[in-house]
Amino acid sequence: MPVRSMLRLAMLATILALATGPGWAQDGDIAISAVAYSPIPDQATIRVETHGTSELDDRTKRAALDVLQGQGYLAQDDAPFVLALTTTRFGGASDQPLLGQFEASESGAEIQFNIWSTQQDSLMERHRVVGSDETQVRIDMSLYDRATGRYAWRGTAAAVTTPAGADATVAPMVERLLGFLGQTANEGTAP
């Protein structure tokens, strides 16, 4: 099985385990679920990496680095602990384009681009698919020991906001979630 598929399955298993696991701790509009598996040393050195390439993932990574530094942790690329994170946005308006497709077979490769269309997204006109006026932002984090590959802690933060407020919601979510680093949260309900 390809590594990328294994990572996706691991993230899905994490989400399902946290959603059915110990519960949620609610703070205002941010719900937190966290599970501690083993102790994390004080002032541990941690590498922060994302499993996505979105602007929200980048914003989450920057916020995580700031929070960890504020809590006395060191951030280095060759650290013994790795904090892997993914940020996902559900619902709300979406203007992600479907501009073309790529097909390859034994007879060759074919690329098709939609230059202009009144029925679907195209290079000249992007159609917005409008959902509700709310967006749920979800941040999943997993801290594991690089040497053993075993998880030390996993956590999820979820918040409901307006589509325009999703970017501003990330920093408070990261701060609240990493406040539970090394701990298990067992209260409340998810939004």
C-alpha positions in Angstrom: 0.0 0.0 0.0 1.4 3.4 -0.9 2.7 5.6 1.9 0.2 8.4 1.0 -2.7 6.0 1.3 -1.5 4.7 4.6 -1.3 8.3 5.9 -4.8 9.0 4.8 -6.1 5.9 6.5 -4.2 6.8 9.6 -5.7 10.3 9.7 -9.2 8.8 9.1 -8.7 6.3 11.9 -7.5 9.2 14.2 -10.6 11.2 13.4 -12.9 8.3 14.0 -11.1 7.3 17.2 -11.3 10.8 18.6 -14.9 11.3 17.6 -16.0 8.1 19.4 -13.3 8.3 22.1 -13.1 10.0 25.4 -15.3 13.0 24.6 -15.1 16.7 23.9 -14.1 19.6 26.1 -16.0 22.7 25.1 -14.6 26.2 25.5 -16.9 28.8 24.0 -17.3 28.0 20.4 -14.2 25.7 20.2 -14.7 22.0 21.0 -11.6 19.9 22.0 -11.0 16.2 22.0 -7.7 14.9 23.2 -6.2 11.5 24.2 -2.8 11.1 25.9 -1.0 7.9 25.4 2.3 8.5 27.1 4.1 11.3 28.9 5.7 14.1 27.0 8.9 15.4 28.5 9.0 19.1 29.7 10.7 21.3 27.1 10.7 18.5 24.5 12.0 19.2 21.1 9.2 18.8 18.5 9.1 19.0 14.7 5.9 20.4 13.3 4.7 19.2 9.9 1.5 19.4 7.9 -0.3 16.8 5.9 -1.9 19.4 3.6 -0.8 22.3 1.4 -3.7 24.7 2.0 -3.3 28.2 3.4 -5.2 27.0 6.5 -2.6 24.3 7.1 0.2 26.9 6.8 -1.6 29.2 9.2 -2.2 26.3 11.6 1.5 25.4 11.5 2.7 28.9 12.2 0.2 29.2 15.1 1.4 25.8 16.5 5.0 26.8 16.3 4.2 30.1 18.2 2.1 28.2 20.9 4.7 25.5 21.4 7.5 28.1 21.8 5.3 29.9 24.3 4.9 26.7 26.3 8.7 26.1 26.4 9.0 23.5 23.7 11.7 23.7 21.1 11.0 23.4 17.4 13.6 21.6 15.2 13.6 19.6 12.1 15.6 16.7 13.6 13.5 16.6 16.8 12.7 13.3 18.6 8.9 14.1 18.6 6.8 15.0 15.5 3.6 16.9 15.7 1.6 16.2 12.5 -1.4 18.4 11.8 -4.2 18.7 9.2 -6.7 21.5 9.0 -10.0 20.9 7.2 -12.9 23.2 6.4 -16.4 21.8 6.0 -19.5 23.4 4.6 -20.0 27.0 3.7 -19.3 28.6 0.3 -16.7 27.0 -1.9 -15.0 28.5 -4.9 -12.5 25.8 -5.6 -12.3 25.4 -9.4 -12.6 22.2 -11.3 -10.7 23.4 -14.3 -9.7 20.3 -16.1 -8.8 16.7 -16.0 -5.9 14.4 -16.9 -6.3 10.9 -18.3 -3.5 8.5 -19.0 -3.5 5.0 -20.5 -1.3 2.7 -22.5 -2.3 4.6 -25.7 -1.1 7.9 -24.4 -2.1 10.8 -22.1 -4.8 13.4 -22.6 -5.3 16.7 -20.9 -8.6 18.6 -21.1 -9.1 22.2 -19.8 -12.4 24.0 -19.6 -11.7 27.4 -21.1 -15.2 28.8 -20.7 -18.5 27.2 -19.7 -21.9 28.4 -18.4 -22.5 25.0 -16.8 -19.3 24.3 -14.8 -16.1 25.9 -13.6 -13.8 27.1 -16.3 -10.6 29.1 -16.6 -12.6 32.3 -17.5 -15.5 31.9 -15.0 -15.6 30.1 -11.7 -19.0 29.2 -10.3 -19.5 29.3 -6.5 -21.3 26.4 -4.9 -23.0 28.1 -2.0 -23.7 26.0 1.0 -24.9 27.3 4.4 -23.7 30.5 6.0 -21.6 28.5 8.5 -18.3 26.7 8.1 -16.8 24.1 10.4 -13.1 24.3 10.8 -11.4 21.1 12.2 -7.8 20.8 13.3 -6.3 17.3 13.8 -3.0 16.9 15.6 -0.9 13.8 16.4 2.3 13.8 18.4 4.4 10.7 18.0 7.9 9.6 19.0 10.0 9.5 15.8 12.2 6.6 17.1 9.4 4.2 18.0 6.6 5.5 15.8 4.2 5.4 18.7 1.7 8.1 19.4 2.2 10.1 22.6 -0.9 12.3 22.1 -3.7 13.0 19.7 -6.1 15.9 19.6 -8.8 17.5 17.6 -10.3 21.0 17.7 -13.6 21.9 16.0 -15.3 25.3 15.7 -18.2 26.7 13.7 -17.7 30.1 12.1 -18.6 32.1 9.1 -16.7 31.3 5.9 -14.9 34.6 6.1 -13.9 34.0 9.7 -12.3 30.6 9.2 -8.8 32.1 8.9 -9.1 34.1 12.1 -10.5 31.0 14.0 -7.4 28.9 13.5 -5.0 30.6 16.0 -7.4 30.4 19.0 -8.2 26.8 18.1 -4.5 25.9 18.0 -3.9 27.7 21.3 -6.8 25.9 23.0 -5.9 22.5 21.6 -2.2 22.7 22.4 -3.3 23.7 26.0 -4.3 20.0 26.3 -0.9 18.7 24.9 -0.1 15.6 26.9 -3.5 15.5 28.5 -6.8 13.7 27.9 -10.0 15.8 27.5 -13.3 14.1 28.5 -16.0 16.7 28.6 -18.7 18.4 26.4 -20.1 17.8 22.9 -18.7 18.6 19.5 -20.4 21.3 17.5 
